[in-house]
């Protein structure tokens, strides 16, 4: 029995020596000498001790083998799911650095939160830093690909892709566009597609939630205090200085003055500037004004008249009678009227009074230019003076309404006013006078 045991021990040591020869050559001779001592001590019953020594030697050889031929790898896991296998921690660090370089920077302060689990793995199937980077982005909910919308460098919303963001912005501009209108965003609006921290995007409204928000804000006035500037007021109410200037084109930013303020602004504002011709009519006067109107998200914030022209479209009455001097009758000939008082009567009357009902048209007796319109409460009441050239002027007094202004050119027979009883008057009538180089002339000289 002891002989068989010795043979087995000898065979084991021989095989072990052969296996380790290439890696632990320096140990071969000492091991041989040690084996001779083992055989000489078999009779002493040291088999158990020999087996223990052999096992220790096997461990030494195994460690030598591992130290010279085996390469360890690191398995990377996120939330229990494998994302790759790398040769060293440096590969993972390169992947994280690459993610950091891809991130779109925003004004929202957030930091990534990635937990990577490590495990020892086989050296086969190693991944590069690029593939680990892609795997981290795909596996972890820390990152998201999106298209951010920025206003003056601050992110305000996001879309799933660039096309959706651009379409929204174009539709927003078109919403406030129109004839003779220039639309533009207030401030610098831009889109940036790329990799974002999910914690950043989660704090923002999706673009689909922004549609109704653009129509909601507050518009009010503010009395400037001592030390207020455009910049300080803008900062106080949380608006941009550019927008504040837009709604106060001609405002004087001095203490005590009132300025317009828009607060609770939508995140994206559109300024529309429209130049259009506006026509208004008062009586027979038609006024055309070129007006520039500025609106923010459809609400008018300022209006400026660029130019104005006025045209007098006076109706002309049928001229039934023209005197020897070429002057027509000053009251509508189709309406009942008569001379109720001549010049030079017992009242030292300076002209003619022609009685007619209130509202009957008063006509220019000859073409000329309006040089006087008196709306004050004088004895003549509302009155008009026309210069006909050659030193001749005419006066039409006690009018009920006046349709001309100083500077207007009128044609003979044009309606310039209506009969009334303003000023010192006992009833509706026209007081009519003619002057030649400032001297009062009897109307009969020109009207008969």
C-alpha positions, 0 to 999 in steps of 0.5 A: 500500500505504501509502495503504491502511494509513493508511486502516485506521489512520484507521478503527480510531482513529475507531471507538475514539474512538466507543466510548470517547467516553462514558467518556473524553471528556476524552481525545477532543481529544488523541487527534484531535490525535495522529491528525493527527500520525500521518497526517503521519508516514506517509511516515516509515515509522512505521506500526508505532509508530502501531499500538503506540500504538493498542493502548496507547490501547485498553488505557487505554480498556478499563481505564476501561470496567472501572473504571466498569461491571464488578462482580466476585463471589467464588465460594465453594468447599468441598472443590472444590464450589461453595457459592455466590457472594457480592458480598464477604467480608462476606457470608461473615463474616455466614454464619459468624457465623450458624453460630456463633450456632446452635451448641449450647454444650457442655463439650467444647472444640472449634473449627470447622475450615472451609476456604473457597476463593475465586475471581473469578466473574460478578456474576450469581446472588449468594447471601445470607448465610443461603443461604451459611450453609445451604450451609456446614452442608450441604456441610461435615462440620464440623457435624451436627444432633443432640439432645444429652443433658446431665447437670448441664450436661455433654453425655454422649450424643446421639441423631439427633432429639428423639423418640429422645432422649426415648424413651430417657430415658422407657424408662430411667425405666420400667426402674426404676419399680414399685409405690409407686415414685418414679423420677427422674434423679440430677442435672438431665437435659435434651435440646437439639436443634440444631447441634453441631460434628461434632468434639464429637459424635464424642467421645460414645457414641450413645444406642444404645450407652448401653443396657447402660452404665447397669447397670455401676458400682462400689459400695464403702465408704470410711473418711473421712480428716481434712479429708474433706467430702462435696464433697471425697469426691465430687470424689475419686471423680468422683461428684456430691455429690447422689448421694453424699448419696443413698447416705449418708442418715444418715451422719456425715461425720467422720474415721474413719467409713465412708461408701458410695461409687459410682464408675465411674458410668454417665453417666445414673443413675436414683434410685428411691425405694420405700415398701412394707410388708414382713411378717416372722414369727418364731414366732407374731409377725407384724411389718409394717414400712413401709420406704423403699428407695432404689436407684440404677440398680436397686442398693439403696443405703439402707433406712429403716424409717418405721414398724413394727407387731407382731401376735401371732397366738397359737394358742389351745388347747382349754380343757378345765378352768377352775378356780373362779376362772376360770383354765385349765390352763397346759399343753396339755391334749391333751398328756400332762402332770402335776404333778410337784411342788407348792408348799411341799414339802420343797424349799420350792418356791414354785410347781407343776412340771408335767412334759411333753415339750419343745415342748409348748405353755404357755398363758396361764391368763387374759387379760392383758398381758405385763410380763416376758420374761427371756431371761437365764441365771437359775435360772428360765431363759427365763420369762414374766410376765403381769399379769392385773389386780386385782393378779394376776400369773403366772410361767411358767419353764424355757421352751424358746421364748418367743413373746411380748414385753413389752407384748403382750396375750394371751387366755386359752388362747393359746400363749405359750411351750413347755415346756423345761428352761432354767435350773436344771432336772432335766428338761423341765417348766413351773415355774408361780407365781401372785402377788397384789399381789406375794405368792406364792399357792398355784396350787391356789387358782386352778386348782382 
